[in-house]
Amino acid sequence: MTDVSAATHPASTVPLLTREQVLRALRLIEREGRQLPPSTVYELLYRGRRYPPRGVAELAYRLAHQDPSRRWPHPAGQPTNAALEALDFTIVAKRPVLAAGSAQDQGQAAEQQAEDLYTGPPAGKEEDSPAVAEPEPTYASQPPPPAYDEKMALGELFISKEELAAALAGLRRRRALLLQGPPGTGKTYLARRLAWLLLGAQDDRRIELVQFHPSYGYEDFVLGFRPGPDGKFGLVPGVLPLLCQRAALDPERPYFLLIDELNRGNVARIFGELLLLLEPSQRGPAHALRLPYAPPEEPLFFVPENLYVIGTLNQADRSLAPLDYALRRRFAFVTMQPQFGGALQELLHAARVPGPLAAHVAERMAELNQAIADDPDLGPDFAVGHSYFCAPPSTPAEAASWLRLIFEQEIGPLLTDYWREQPATAAAHLRRLLQGL
């Protein structure tokens, strides 16, 4: 282990990093399988897992300053080791790679098992972050995710090639897109696939999904005080700044924030500064601003150019307030409709659902949605989506009972709620759906 007392660099009095910033870098390495240059002499030992000290320090330093080009000011070895040891991290000499099964290897394995018992937090301190998964000894990155292209998307989406191109164009132009439409039209399903298309791969490591709800607030999304293991409150960044930090450190690749059920939360309160910084013309460090709770020494917050936001909007819930116009101006909108024609019919045919039953779905659901659209108390926003029928049975013999149960157990109760004051109308529509089954 290196000798902290021998260190003479300024980090001993004015630390360049905090322990939490280093832990954040370790979590990022684990989550993304990030490749770091291997160390030659020393390793950072954290809960029995080994990392290159300077690589970890530089990544933490860049995250702290939201600058992917910033260089860690100390060389590898004594200066970097001392800075990390001052934060209660353990630095050890790097072990040679021994032949499996050798006497030295067996002894080293036993030593490692004993060492793992004593490499957690220092005595009297509780660790405030999850354990970091051990990287491969060569610090190799994870296998690349499967590729994803337009042909694959059109094979699993219920929209046309032109509609898909229009949605992608809106997302590229505004970098913020809202998918709106009745429930069950595949809005969340499409949101993830739009992200995959711009990524060119099914890479969920660069996608964050959150769901807004009445209890979700600015403190959860941006920055707020939360209790720690010691019972004291501390500032904890939310989903947005953490994702912005990752995107800022990787400016050549897009990152995505997917917000499900966006209008179920108090959007103006949750978004806070994002309402301004979401604008394409307000992106980047030149438009950074200070977050209300952030201490003076913290860097200013900005939304990087390569962050895309895709939200879904439920228009059928009567309890939800409409979005204000200032928020609407930040997004491009794409409206999705129920699709009971070609794409769904092909899906049912591929699942060997008998043709007459597939035709029954298309005909009766079209009639029902027309009745809903014509009702002055409802309207087209309350149409029933096609997602109810996207998991057909495994055998054709089960198809009739499968369809009947969907009508009785899922769509029937929805109609009862739609026509709560007119139960006879709801019952009549359910009978029409079941007729002929």
N, C-alpha and C positions, 0 to 999 in steps of 0.2 A: 504494500500500500504506500502511496506517496505521502510525503511529510507536509502537512498543511502549514506548519510553523515556518517552513523554509520559503513560503511564497511571499513575494514582495510586490506583486502587481496590485493595482487599485481595487480589484474585485473584493479584497479582504475587508475594505472599509465601505466602499460603495458598490454593492453587488450589481453586476450587469444583468443578472437573471434572478427570478424568484423560484422557489421550489415548485410552485404550482405551474409556472411556465415550462419547466423541464418535464414535469409529469404530463402536461398537455402534449408536448412533443412525443413522448413515449406512447401515449394513447394513439396519436396520429400514425406513428410507425406501425403499430399493431393493426389499426383499422385498415390502412391502405396497403400494407405489405411494402412500405417504402424502402427502396434500396439505399443504403448508406455506404460510403467508402469504409472498408474494414480497417480497424486499427492494427498497428504493428506490434506494440509493446503492452499497452494497458487496455482495460475494458471497464466500463461502468457496470457494476453488478447491482441489479435491482430485483429483490425477491427471488434470487437464484437465477436470474436471466441476465445475459451479457450483451452489451451494446458498445459501439465505438464512441468514446467520450466526446471527441471533438465534433463528430457528426451530429450527435444528439444536441450538444451545446449550440451549434450553429443553426440547427433547425429550430430550436427553442427561441433563439435570438431573432430569427427571421419572423417567426410567428408573433413574438412580442411586439415587433415594430411593423408588422404587416408589410414587409418589404422582401420579396424573394431574392433580391440581389445583394442584400446586406451581408457583410462578411463578419464572422466571429473574430474579434480583434486579437485573440491569443492563439499561439501555435499549439499543436498537439503536444502532449507530454505534461511536464510539471505545471505550467500556468493554467491550462484548461483543467487538469485534474484538481488543482487546488480550488479553483472556482466552484467546481461541482461538489467537492468534499465540504466546502463551507456551507453548502445547502443540505448537508446530511446525506449525501449520496456516497456510496462505497466504490472506490477505484482499486482494482486488483491487477496484478500482472497477468498478461494473456497466457493461457495455457496452450501448450503444443497439442496438435492433433495426434493421438496415439492410436495404434492399431487396435481394432475391436478385439476384446478377449484377452489382451495382454495383461500381465500382472500390474503394470503401471496404470493401464486403463481401468482395471477393476478397482484399484486403490483410489484412482481419481473419482470414479463413480461413487464410491462410499464417502469420500470427502465432500463431494457435491451434495449428497443427500443430507449430510450433517450441516453443511453450510447453508442449505436452503431453509433450515429451521431458524436461522439467526440473521437473515438478510432482509427482514421486513422493515417497518418503520423503527426509528430509534426508540429506546425505552421511554415510556411515558407519553408517546405521541401516537395518535390514531391517524392512519392513512386516509386521505379524503378523495381517493380516486381508485377506480377498479384496477385489478392486476393487469399487467400488459403481457400479452401472449409472447412467448419466446420466438424470436426470428430464427431462421435457419442459420447454421454456423457461418455460411458464406454471405449472409445478409441478402439472399436472393429475393426478388420480388415475386408476388403471387402470379400464377398463370394468367395470361390475358383472358378477359371475358369473351364470350362468343360474339361474333360479329352480328350486326343487325342492319338491315337495309329496307328500302321501300317495298320490295317484293314480299318480304317477310311480314311487314306491317299490314299491307293490304290483304294478306292471307288470313289475318286474325282480327281485323277491324271491320266494322259494319259501315264504312264510309267509302266514297268513291276516291279515285286517284286525284281528281280535281279538288275535292274537299280536303284531302290530306295535304296537298300542296298549298292550299290557301291557309290552312292552320299553321303550317311550318313557316310560311312567308310572314304571317302576323307575329309569330314568336321571334323570328329573326329581326324583324323591323323594330318592335317595341321592347323586346327582351322581357316582356311581361304579358301573359296571355290568360284570359279567363274562359273556361269552358262552361257554358250555361245550358240548361235544358231540363226537361222533366226527370224525375228520379228513374233510375234503371236504364239510362241510355248510354252507359259506358264512359262517363266523363273521366273518372279516376283511371280507368283502364287505358284510355287514350292518352292521358297526361304523361304517364310513364313511358309510353311508346314514342311520344314526340321527343322526350328526352333521349331515349335510346337512339332515335334516328339522328339527332344532332351529334350525339357521342359516337355514332357509328358502331356501337357495341352495347350489349346488355350489361353495362357497367354501373351497378347500383352503388358502388363505392363513391361515386361523385353525385349522388342524388340523396337529398334529405326529404323525408315525408313528414309533415305535421298535419294535425287536424284541429281546426279551431272549434271552440265550444264556449258556452257562456262563462265558464270559470277560467278560461285561458286569458292571460293578460300580458302587458308589456314586459313584466318581470320574467315571464317564462320565455318570451320570444326574443327579447333584446338584452336586457340587463336588469338584475334585481338582487335584493338581499335574500339570502336563504340560510337556514340554520345548518351549522356544520356538526361534525361528530362530537365536538367539545361543548356543544350547546350554544355557541356564540354565532351571531349572524355575520355573514360576509358577502361581498359582491360576487355573483356568479354569472358569467355570460350565458346567454340563451342560444337557441339554435341559429339565429341569424348571424351574429358576429363570428361564431365559430366557423360557420360555412363560408363567410366572407374571407376570413383569414386563410382558409384552405385554398379558396379560389385565387386570392391575391398572390399566393406562393406558387401557383401553377397557371400563369396567365395564358399559356398557349392552348389550354384545354377548357371546354365549357363545364360549368357546374350548375346544378339545378336544385331549386327549392320548390317542392310540390306542396300546395296547401289544399287539403281536402275540406269541403264544407266551409269555404271561406266566410260566408255571410252568417254562419252560426255564432261567430264571436263578434265582439265590439271592434270592428276592423280598424277604425280610426285610432282607438286607444291602443290596440295591439301593435299596429304598425309604427306609431310614433314617427321617428325621423325617416323611416323608410318611405313615407308618403312623399317626401321631397327627393330622396336619393334614388328612388326607383326610376325616375325620369332618365332616359338615355343620355340627355345632355348634362345630367348631374352626377354621372358616374366617375369613379377614379379618385386618386389622392388630391387632386386640385380642388375638389368639392367636399373634402372631409370636414366633419364637424364634431364637436365634443358631445358625448352622451351625458344626459343630466346627472346620473349617479357616478360617472367615472371620476376617479381622482385626478388631480392636475398632472401627475407624471405619466398617466396613461396616454398612448398615442391617440390621435383623432380617428374617428370611425368613418369609413367610406364603403360604398358598394362597388366592387370591381366590375370592370367591363364584361367579364366572362361569366357573370352570374345571371341565370335566367330563372324567372318565377312563373310557375304555372299553377293557377288556382281553379277550383271547381265551385260552381255556384248553383245552389238549389233554389229554384224559383217557386216551388209548389208549397212550401211551408208557410202558412199564414202568420206564424209567430215571428218571422224574420223581417227585420227592417230592410228596405232597399238601400243599395250603396249610394253614398253621396257622390255628387258630380265630380268633385276634385279627385276622388279615388278612381272613378270610372275613366277619367282622362289618362290615367297612367297605364291602362291595359288595352290590348286588342281583345275583341270578343268573338267567340265562335259558338254558334247555337247548334245543339245536337237534338235530333228528333228520333222517336222510336222507329226502328227498322224491322219490319216483319216480312220484307220481300226477299230479294235474291240471296243476300248473304246468310240470313237466318235459315232460309229454305235449304241452302246448300249444306249448312251445318247439320240440320236435322236429317237430311238425306244421307250424309256421310255417316251419321250415327244409326242409320237403318230404321229411323222412325217412319212408319208407313205414310205414303204420300197423302192419303185422305186426311190423316191427323195433322200433318204439316200444313195442308191447305186450310184445315179448320182453324188452326192458330192464326194464320194470316187474315182470313176472312172475318172471324169474330172479333179479333183484337182491333182491326181497322174500324169495324162498326162501333165498338165500345169507345175508342178514342175520338171518333167523330161526335158521338153523343156527349162526351165530356167537354170537347171543344165548343159545342153549341150551347152548353149550359151557361147561363149568365152568371151563376154563382161560382163557376169553376173556370173553364177556359183551357186553351191548349197547354198552358204550363202544368196542368194536372194530368196530362196523358200518362198512360201506363207504358213503361219502357220494355224493351225486348230482353233485358238481362234475366228476367224470370225463366226464360226458355233456353238459356245458353248452356245448361248442364243436362243434356238428354240422357235417358236411361241406357244401360249397357246392352240390353236385349230388346228386340222389337216387341216381344210379348208383354213387356212392362210399360209400353208407351202409353196405352189408353189410361191405365191407372195413374201413371205419372202426370199426365196432362190434367186429369180430373182433380187430383190432389193440389196441383198448383192453382187451379181455379178456385177450389173450395177453401184451401188453407192460407193462401197468400193474396190472391187478387180479390176474393170475396170480402175479407175483412177491410181491405183498402176501400172498396166501394161503399161498404157500410159507413165508414168514416166520412167519405166524400158526401154522401147523401144522408147525413146524420138525422136531419129533420124530415127526411122522406124515405123511410125504410122500405116502402113498397117499391120505389124506383130502384134502389140498390138490389133488392131481391129479384126484380124483373130482369135486370142486366145480368145477374149471376145465372138465372135460369137460361137465358139466351146463350151464355157461354157454354153451359153444360149440355145444351140440347144436341142430341145426336151422338153423344159419347157412350 
